[in-house]
Amino acid sequence: FFFVMRLTAELIERVPQFTNPLKDRELDLRGNKISQIENIGITEDAFDTIDFSDNEITKLENFPLFTRLKTVIAHNNRLCRIAPGLGKVLPNLDTLAMHNNHFKELE
């Protein structure tokens, strides 16, 4: 039996939100068994960093236009694909950390 959690508004409201040591606002979605990125627009671009580590995400996609977001951390997922045009909806993204995923190659 494999339990998967949806990324809902309720989950986003109850996970840790804090100012990290770099003085960035961070949303900590680590370890929630999230299978896909959805409903993230509910955050209204209020974070500099979003940590999706230790989930079950397969595709880095479904982001609305977020001009504030600078860092996405997605270690230890099942990522095998990044949506085309991700840079257009995350124009200030400068760090994308994705260790231990399922990529075969990146172009």
C-alpha positions as CSV (number, residue, x, y, z in Angstrom):
1,F,0.0,0.0,0.0
2,F,1.4,3.3,-1.1
3,F,-0.1,6.5,0.4
4,V,0.2,9.7,-1.6
5,M,-0.6,13.2,-0.2
6,R,-2.0,15.9,-2.4
7,L,-0.6,19.4,-2.2
8,T,-3.7,21.2,-0.9
9,A,-4.3,24.6,0.5
10,E,-4.7,23.0,3.9
11,L,-1.3,21.3,3.7
12,I,0.3,24.5,2.6
13,E,-1.2,26.3,5.6
14,R,0.0,23.7,8.2
15,V,3.6,23.1,7.0
16,P,6.5,25.3,8.5
17,Q,6.9,28.7,7.0
18,F,9.9,30.7,8.3
19,T,12.7,33.1,7.7
20,N,15.8,30.9,6.9
21,P,19.4,31.8,7.9
22,L,19.8,33.6,4.5
23,K,16.9,35.9,5.6
24,D,14.7,34.4,2.9
25,R,11.1,33.4,3.5
26,E,10.9,29.6,3.1
27,L,8.0,27.2,2.7
28,D,9.0,23.7,4.0
29,L,7.1,21.0,2.2
30,R,9.6,18.2,3.0
31,G,8.5,14.7,3.7
32,N,4.8,14.9,2.9
33,K,4.6,12.2,0.2
34,I,3.4,14.8,-2.3
35,S,3.2,13.2,-5.8
36,Q,2.8,16.4,-7.9
37,I,3.1,20.1,-7.6
38,E,-0.4,21.7,-7.6
39,N,-2.2,24.5,-5.9
40,I,1.1,26.2,-5.2
41,G,-0.4,29.5,-6.4
42,I,-2.2,29.7,-3.1
43,T,1.0,31.0,-1.6
44,E,0.7,34.2,-3.8
45,D,4.4,34.4,-4.5
46,A,5.2,35.0,-0.8
47,F,8.3,32.9,-0.6
48,D,12.0,33.1,-1.8
49,T,12.6,29.4,-1.2
50,I,10.3,26.3,-1.4
51,D,11.7,23.0,-0.2
52,F,10.0,20.0,-1.8
53,S,12.6,17.4,-0.6
54,D,11.7,13.9,0.4
55,N,8.5,13.6,-1.5
56,E,7.3,11.5,-4.5
57,I,7.3,14.3,-7.1
58,T,8.0,13.1,-10.7
59,K,7.8,16.3,-12.7
60,L,8.8,19.9,-11.8
61,E,5.8,21.7,-13.3
62,N,2.6,23.6,-12.6
63,F,4.1,26.7,-11.2
64,P,2.3,30.0,-11.8
65,L,4.3,33.1,-12.5
66,F,6.4,33.6,-9.3
67,T,8.7,36.6,-9.6
68,R,9.9,36.3,-5.9
69,L,10.9,32.6,-5.9
70,K,14.7,32.3,-6.1
71,T,15.4,28.7,-4.8
72,V,13.6,25.4,-5.3
73,I,15.0,22.5,-3.4
74,A,13.8,19.0,-4.5
75,H,16.2,16.4,-3.2
76,N,15.1,12.8,-2.8
77,N,12.1,12.7,-5.1
78,R,11.3,10.8,-8.2
79,L,11.9,13.7,-10.6
80,C,12.5,12.6,-14.2
81,R,11.3,15.7,-16.0
82,I,11.4,19.5,-15.8
83,A,8.6,21.4,-17.5
84,P,9.6,23.3,-20.6
85,G,9.6,27.0,-20.0
86,L,10.1,26.7,-16.2
87,G,12.4,29.7,-16.4
88,K,9.6,31.9,-17.9
89,V,7.3,31.3,-14.9
90,L,10.2,31.5,-12.3
91,P,12.3,34.3,-13.8
92,N,14.4,34.9,-10.7
93,L,15.1,31.3,-10.0
94,D,18.9,31.0,-9.4
95,T,19.2,27.8,-7.4
96,L,17.6,24.5,-8.4
97,A,18.8,21.7,-6.1
98,M,17.7,18.2,-7.1
99,H,20.1,15.5,-5.7
100,N,19.0,11.9,-5.7
101,N,16.2,11.9,-8.3
102,H,15.5,9.8,-11.5
103,F,16.9,11.9,-14.3
104,K,18.5,10.0,-17.1
105,E,19.8,13.1,-18.8
106,L,19.3,16.9,-18.9
107,E,19.4,19.0,-22.0
